[in-house]
Amino acid sequence: MDNGFSGQKVYEKKQDMVWRQVGEETILVPVRREMADLDSVFTLNETAAFVWSLIDGKLPLADIRDRMVAEFEVEREQAGEDLERCIAKLQEIMAVRELPDSR
């Protein structure tokens, strides 16, 4: 049971958020008016970096969750909860947006 998991939603990365892989860390930096906002640099943990790498505007959350299950050997329900928390945080920092008609 998925307890309200919204697996059909699809997200895309916002264009005003740039990311770089620095060593083993994934770093997000918002770009506003042609300048990087270095006061708002975000470092992603391993799970969030994995999710970030899969957000492409096409892959629904259910598929991302299933890939998390395979990659991290976690239960499906736990992966769904972790994914929804990760997406909520990415939305909070304005790094992703939900595509219309993806429910």
C-alpha positions in Angstrom: 0.0 0.0 0.0 1.3 3.5 -0.9 -0.6 5.6 1.6 -1.4 8.4 -0.8 1.8 8.3 -2.7 1.4 10.4 -5.9 3.3 8.2 -8.2 2.0 9.7 -11.5 3.3 13.2 -10.8 6.2 14.3 -13.0 8.7 17.1 -12.1 11.3 19.0 -14.0 14.3 20.9 -12.8 13.9 24.7 -12.9 16.1 26.5 -15.3 17.3 29.0 -12.8 19.0 26.3 -10.7 22.4 25.1 -11.7 24.1 22.1 -10.3 27.6 20.7 -10.2 29.2 17.5 -9.0 32.1 18.5 -6.8 33.9 15.4 -5.7 31.2 13.1 -4.2 28.8 16.0 -3.5 26.1 17.4 -5.6 25.6 21.2 -5.1 22.7 23.3 -6.3 23.0 27.0 -6.8 20.1 29.3 -7.7 20.9 31.8 -10.4 18.9 35.1 -10.3 19.4 37.9 -12.9 22.5 36.4 -14.4 24.3 36.0 -11.1 24.7 33.0 -8.8 23.1 33.5 -5.3 26.0 32.1 -3.3 24.1 32.8 -0.1 21.8 30.0 -1.1 24.0 27.1 -2.0 22.4 23.7 -1.3 24.3 20.4 -0.9 22.4 17.2 -1.6 22.8 14.0 0.3 23.3 10.7 -1.6 19.5 10.0 -1.8 18.6 13.5 -2.9 21.4 13.5 -5.5 20.1 10.2 -6.9 16.6 11.7 -7.1 17.9 14.9 -8.7 19.7 12.9 -11.3 16.5 11.2 -12.4 14.2 14.3 -12.5 13.9 15.0 -16.2 10.4 16.2 -16.9 9.3 12.7 -18.2 9.9 10.1 -15.5 7.0 9.8 -13.0 7.6 9.6 -9.3 6.6 5.9 -9.2 9.5 5.1 -11.6 11.9 7.1 -9.5 10.7 5.4 -6.4 11.2 1.9 -8.0 14.8 2.9 -9.0 15.4 4.0 -5.4 14.2 0.6 -4.2 16.7 -1.1 -6.5 19.6 1.3 -5.8 19.3 1.6 -2.0 17.7 -1.8 -1.2 14.9 0.0 0.8 11.3 -1.1 1.2 9.0 0.4 -1.5 6.8 2.3 1.1 9.9 3.8 2.8 11.3 4.8 -0.6 8.0 6.6 -1.5 8.0 8.5 1.8 11.7 9.5 1.3 11.0 10.5 -2.2 8.0 12.7 -1.3 10.1 14.4 1.5 12.9 15.0 -1.0 10.6 16.4 -3.7 8.9 18.7 -1.0 12.4 20.0 0.0 13.4 20.6 -3.7 10.1 22.5 -4.2 10.7 24.5 -1.1 14.1 25.7 -2.4 12.5 26.3 -5.8 14.7 23.7 -7.6 11.9 21.8 -9.2 8.3 22.3 -10.4 5.5 19.8 -11.0 4.4 19.5 -14.5 0.7 20.2 -15.2 -1.5 17.2 -15.9 0.9 14.8 -14.3 -1.3 13.5 -11.5 
